[in-house]
């Protein structure tokens, strides 16, 4: 299952871990679909999304962490 498909169902640490496993597999299977394939660009995209979206709460949830990681995958 793709990480985007798992995103909405994240409500626990275990769900987040399944999401993270899917994200790792997604990178291995479809790198061409990733906007940011270097760690530098991935982290920069995460930072830019967090800054631009202003959606990270002071008490983030597992889904918030997942959203941040998805932003690293595709945010420009």
C-alpha atoms as an extended CHARMM CRD file, in Angstrom:
* protein
*
        76  EXT
         1         1  UNK       CA              0.0000000000        0.0000000000        0.0000000000  PROA      1               0.0000000000
         2         2  UNK       CA              1.2370000000        3.4940000000       -0.8180000000  PROA      2               0.0000000000
         3         3  UNK       CA              2.0040000000        5.9360000000        2.0140000000  PROA      3               0.0000000000
         4         4  UNK       CA             -0.6140000000        8.3930000000        0.7460000000  PROA      4               0.0000000000
         5         5  UNK       CA             -3.2460000000        5.6600000000        1.0710000000  PROA      5               0.0000000000
         6         6  UNK       CA             -2.2660000000        4.9940000000        4.6910000000  PROA      6               0.0000000000
         7         7  UNK       CA             -2.1130000000        8.6390000000        5.7260000000  PROA      7               0.0000000000
         8         8  UNK       CA             -5.7480000000        9.1710000000        6.7640000000  PROA      8               0.0000000000
         9         9  UNK       CA             -5.7730000000        6.0600000000        8.9540000000  PROA      9               0.0000000000
        10        10  UNK       CA             -2.8020000000        7.1220000000       11.1100000000  PROA      10              0.0000000000
        11        11  UNK       CA             -3.8790000000        7.4390000000       14.7190000000  PROA      11              0.0000000000
        12        12  UNK       CA             -1.2030000000        5.5520000000       16.6480000000  PROA      12              0.0000000000
        13        13  UNK       CA              2.5130000000        4.8270000000       16.7690000000  PROA      13              0.0000000000
        14        14  UNK       CA              1.8810000000        1.4840000000       15.0650000000  PROA      14              0.0000000000
        15        15  UNK       CA             -0.0210000000        3.1730000000       12.2300000000  PROA      15              0.0000000000
        16        16  UNK       CA              2.8260000000        5.6490000000       11.8300000000  PROA      16              0.0000000000
        17        17  UNK       CA              5.3640000000        2.8150000000       11.6820000000  PROA      17              0.0000000000
        18        18  UNK       CA              3.3350000000        1.1120000000        8.9140000000  PROA      18              0.0000000000
        19        19  UNK       CA              3.2150000000        4.4350000000        7.0870000000  PROA      19              0.0000000000
        20        20  UNK       CA              6.9690000000        4.8450000000        7.4640000000  PROA      20              0.0000000000
        21        21  UNK       CA              7.5980000000        1.3350000000        6.0990000000  PROA      21              0.0000000000
        22        22  UNK       CA              5.3600000000        2.1610000000        3.1270000000  PROA      22              0.0000000000
        23        23  UNK       CA              7.2250000000        5.4410000000        2.5650000000  PROA      23              0.0000000000
        24        24  UNK       CA             10.5590000000        3.6110000000        2.5160000000  PROA      24              0.0000000000
        25        25  UNK       CA              9.2060000000        1.0350000000        0.0590000000  PROA      25              0.0000000000
        26        26  UNK       CA              7.6910000000        3.7910000000       -2.0740000000  PROA      26              0.0000000000
        27        27  UNK       CA             11.0700000000        5.4780000000       -2.3830000000  PROA      27              0.0000000000
        28        28  UNK       CA             12.6800000000        2.2010000000       -3.4000000000  PROA      28              0.0000000000
        29        29  UNK       CA              9.9700000000        1.3720000000       -5.9370000000  PROA      29              0.0000000000
        30        30  UNK       CA              9.1090000000        4.7400000000       -7.4440000000  PROA      30              0.0000000000
        31        31  UNK       CA             11.8850000000        7.2670000000       -6.9540000000  PROA      31              0.0000000000
        32        32  UNK       CA             10.8360000000        8.9170000000      -10.2200000000  PROA      32              0.0000000000
        33        33  UNK       CA              7.6370000000       10.0710000000       -8.4810000000  PROA      33              0.0000000000
        34        34  UNK       CA              9.5970000000       11.8230000000       -5.7190000000  PROA      34              0.0000000000
        35        35  UNK       CA             10.2600000000       15.5230000000       -6.1340000000  PROA      35              0.0000000000
        36        36  UNK       CA             13.1190000000       15.4800000000       -3.5840000000  PROA      36              0.0000000000
        37        37  UNK       CA             15.4700000000       12.5250000000       -3.8440000000  PROA      37              0.0000000000
        38        38  UNK       CA             18.4740000000       13.8080000000       -1.9000000000  PROA      38              0.0000000000
        39        39  UNK       CA             18.4120000000       14.1220000000        1.8750000000  PROA      39              0.0000000000
        40        40  UNK       CA             19.2550000000       17.8180000000        1.5450000000  PROA      40              0.0000000000
        41        41  UNK       CA             16.3020000000       18.5420000000       -0.7570000000  PROA      41              0.0000000000
        42        42  UNK       CA             14.0080000000       16.2910000000        1.2850000000  PROA      42              0.0000000000
        43        43  UNK       CA             14.8020000000       18.1630000000        4.5110000000  PROA      43              0.0000000000
        44        44  UNK       CA             14.5740000000       21.5440000000        2.7850000000  PROA      44              0.0000000000
        45        45  UNK       CA             11.1140000000       20.6170000000        1.4700000000  PROA      45              0.0000000000
        46        46  UNK       CA             10.0040000000       19.5340000000        4.9380000000  PROA      46              0.0000000000
        47        47  UNK       CA             11.2180000000       22.8320000000        6.3670000000  PROA      47              0.0000000000
        48        48  UNK       CA              9.6070000000       24.8870000000        3.5960000000  PROA      48              0.0000000000
        49        49  UNK       CA              6.2640000000       23.0990000000        4.0030000000  PROA      49              0.0000000000
        50        50  UNK       CA              6.3110000000       23.5110000000        7.7730000000  PROA      50              0.0000000000
        51        51  UNK       CA              7.0820000000       27.2080000000        7.3620000000  PROA      51              0.0000000000
        52        52  UNK       CA              4.6300000000       27.8860000000        4.5320000000  PROA      52              0.0000000000
        53        53  UNK       CA              1.7540000000       25.7530000000        5.7750000000  PROA      53              0.0000000000
        54        54  UNK       CA              2.0440000000       26.8640000000        9.3920000000  PROA      54              0.0000000000
        55        55  UNK       CA              0.1440000000       23.6930000000       10.2770000000  PROA      55              0.0000000000
        56        56  UNK       CA              2.4410000000       22.0780000000       12.7990000000  PROA      56              0.0000000000
        57        57  UNK       CA              0.9260000000       22.2770000000       16.2330000000  PROA      57              0.0000000000
        58        58  UNK       CA              2.7960000000       22.5730000000       19.4980000000  PROA      58              0.0000000000
        59        59  UNK       CA              1.5770000000       19.0670000000       20.3300000000  PROA      59              0.0000000000
        60        60  UNK       CA              1.9300000000       17.2430000000       16.9820000000  PROA      60              0.0000000000
        61        61  UNK       CA              0.1930000000       13.9360000000       16.3160000000  PROA      61              0.0000000000
        62        62  UNK       CA              1.5550000000       10.8900000000       14.5040000000  PROA      62              0.0000000000
        63        63  UNK       CA             -0.4140000000       12.0610000000       11.4620000000  PROA      63              0.0000000000
        64        64  UNK       CA              1.3150000000       15.4580000000       11.6670000000  PROA      64              0.0000000000
        65        65  UNK       CA              4.6920000000       13.7160000000       11.5310000000  PROA      65              0.0000000000
        66        66  UNK       CA              3.5130000000       11.6870000000        8.5450000000  PROA      66              0.0000000000
        67        67  UNK       CA              2.2920000000       14.8480000000        6.8090000000  PROA      67              0.0000000000
        68        68  UNK       CA              5.6960000000       16.4190000000        7.3070000000  PROA      68              0.0000000000
        69        69  UNK       CA              7.3890000000       13.3880000000        5.7360000000  PROA      69              0.0000000000
        70        70  UNK       CA              5.0090000000       13.4080000000        2.7690000000  PROA      70              0.0000000000
        71        71  UNK       CA              5.8490000000       17.0740000000        2.2920000000  PROA      71              0.0000000000
        72        72  UNK       CA              9.5100000000       16.0790000000        2.0680000000  PROA      72              0.0000000000
        73        73  UNK       CA              8.6040000000       13.7050000000       -0.7330000000  PROA      73              0.0000000000
        74        74  UNK       CA              6.7360000000       16.1210000000       -2.9480000000  PROA      74              0.0000000000
        75        75  UNK       CA              6.8350000000       19.7610000000       -1.7500000000  PROA      75              0.0000000000
        76        76  UNK       CA              8.7750000000       22.1100000000       -4.0040000000  PROA      76              0.0000000000
